[in-house]
Amino acid sequence: MEQVATVLDGNELEDLLQRCAAQDAAALRSLYERAAPQLLAVLLRILRVRATAEDALQDVFIRIWQQAGQFDRIKGRALSWMVAIARNRAIDLQRASRPTVLLDAAELAGAEQLQISGPADGAEFGAAHAALRRCLELLSGAQRQCLLLAYQSGLTQDRIAIQIGQPLGTVKSWVRRGLQNLRTCMES
């Protein structure tokens, strides 16, 4: 009997998402009543602060409302789709709250926790660091900017696209090509 109820619940969530895609506000209220407890639990598990998780939950439902038309029942279950949105929002919040420390070469050389033990290790590290800097300088400005925002600032490609005002597909291409060029340069 429980299995039938679970299937019906999934179908109900899918129907509510379809109604949300048609801009039915009553469907959003029903969807919130049905799914909010599970999504809040996911957010709490990741964010660990109830107030932050509750704020994120509101953001999640705004995103669900805006993207409900993108849900495809062939690709997965409605609750799984919504949990993925919640998880991604929590990860974005964690990344945004993480302090970012940018180090220049002088600071990097003096950091105690990064000290190299022997002279051979130090020379190898210095050579690798110099090669990385040289290879980064050879990238196009857009590729370099995207890679630094992704790997130094911890931004997602979505956030990078917003920050630099470029389409997401363009940012993805720049990151992919930048990584390929960087790998080729470092291997040579």
Helices and strands as residue ranges (DSSP letters): H 2-21, H 25-47, H 50-67, G 68-70, H 78-97, H 105-110, G 112-114, H 119-138, H 141-151, H 157-164, H 168-187
